[in-house]
């Protein structure tokens, strides 16, 4: 949602209001420090659902859309070591990326 957090309404990924992150955050406004886990998860779901319910008919948000963009528009040479990050170790391999895109 951060990539469409504009100060004006948009409709290229979904019909969203201006500043959709602020609108999504309003789902947490009534929580207090002693809120139950259920209340926090409900607020999180409602915040999450705010965006995805508006975009459920769009195919651009599925993994195929991301893979298409990653192969045709933006090369992201990202690797992770599994020590200083939370991901499984994976070294960037440009040849493998090209093969995966073909």
C-alpha positions as CSV (number, residue, x, y, z in Angstrom):
1,X,0.0,0.0,0.0
2,X,2.9,2.3,0.6
3,X,3.6,2.5,-3.1
4,X,0.2,4.1,-3.7
5,X,0.2,6.4,-0.6
6,X,-0.5,9.6,-2.5
7,X,-2.1,12.8,-1.2
8,X,-4.9,12.4,-3.8
9,X,-7.3,9.5,-4.7
10,X,-5.9,6.9,-7.1
11,X,-7.4,4.1,-9.2
12,X,-4.5,2.5,-11.0
13,X,-4.1,-0.5,-8.6
14,X,-7.3,0.0,-6.7
15,X,-9.8,2.8,-6.1
16,X,-8.1,4.3,-3.0
17,X,-8.7,7.5,-1.1
18,X,-6.0,10.1,-0.6
19,X,-3.4,9.0,1.9
20,X,-4.7,5.3,2.1
21,X,-2.1,4.5,4.8
22,X,-3.7,7.1,7.1
23,X,-7.1,5.7,6.3
24,X,-5.9,2.2,7.0
25,X,-4.3,3.2,10.3
26,X,-7.7,4.5,11.5
27,X,-8.6,0.9,12.1
28,X,-6.2,1.0,15.1
29,X,-7.5,4.2,16.7
30,X,-9.7,2.7,19.3
31,X,-7.1,0.2,20.6
32,X,-5.6,0.8,24.0
33,X,-2.4,-0.4,25.5
34,X,-4.3,-3.3,27.2
35,X,-6.2,-4.4,24.1
36,X,-6.7,-8.1,23.8
37,X,-4.8,-10.1,21.1
38,X,-8.2,-10.7,19.4
39,X,-8.8,-6.9,19.2
40,X,-5.4,-6.2,17.9
41,X,-5.7,-8.9,15.2
42,X,-9.1,-7.7,14.3
43,X,-7.8,-4.2,13.8
44,X,-4.9,-5.5,11.8
45,X,-7.2,-7.6,9.6
46,X,-9.5,-4.6,9.0
47,X,-6.5,-2.4,8.1
48,X,-5.2,-5.1,5.8
49,X,-8.6,-5.8,4.3
50,X,-9.2,-2.1,3.6
51,X,-6.6,-2.3,0.8
52,X,-7.1,-5.8,-0.5
53,X,-10.9,-5.7,-0.5
54,X,-10.7,-2.7,-2.8
55,X,-8.2,-4.5,-5.1
56,X,-9.6,-8.0,-5.1
57,X,-10.7,-7.9,-8.7
58,X,-7.3,-6.7,-9.9
59,X,-4.8,-9.3,-11.2
60,X,-1.9,-6.8,-11.1
61,X,-1.4,-7.5,-7.4
62,X,-0.8,-11.2,-7.7
63,X,2.7,-12.8,-7.9
64,X,2.6,-13.1,-11.7
65,X,2.2,-9.3,-12.0
66,X,5.1,-8.8,-9.7
67,X,7.2,-11.3,-11.6
68,X,6.4,-9.6,-14.9
69,X,7.5,-6.2,-13.5
70,X,10.6,-7.6,-12.0
71,X,11.6,-9.2,-15.3
72,X,10.7,-6.4,-17.6
73,X,10.9,-3.1,-15.7
74,X,13.1,-3.3,-12.6
75,X,16.2,-5.4,-11.9
76,X,16.6,-5.8,-8.2
77,X,19.9,-7.5,-7.3
78,X,19.0,-8.4,-3.8
79,X,20.6,-11.1,-1.8
80,X,20.3,-12.1,1.8
81,X,22.6,-14.0,4.2
82,X,20.3,-15.3,6.8
83,X,22.5,-13.8,9.6
84,X,21.9,-10.1,9.5
85,X,18.4,-10.4,8.1
86,X,15.3,-12.6,8.6
87,X,15.5,-14.5,5.3
88,X,16.9,-17.8,4.2
89,X,20.4,-17.4,2.7
90,X,20.3,-16.6,-1.0
91,X,23.1,-15.1,-3.2
92,X,22.1,-12.9,-6.1
93,X,22.6,-14.8,-9.4
94,X,22.0,-12.7,-12.5
95,X,22.2,-15.6,-14.9
96,X,19.6,-17.5,-12.9
97,X,17.4,-14.5,-12.8
98,X,17.6,-14.1,-16.6
99,X,16.8,-17.8,-17.1
100,X,13.9,-17.5,-14.7
101,X,12.4,-14.6,-16.7
102,X,12.6,-16.4,-20.0
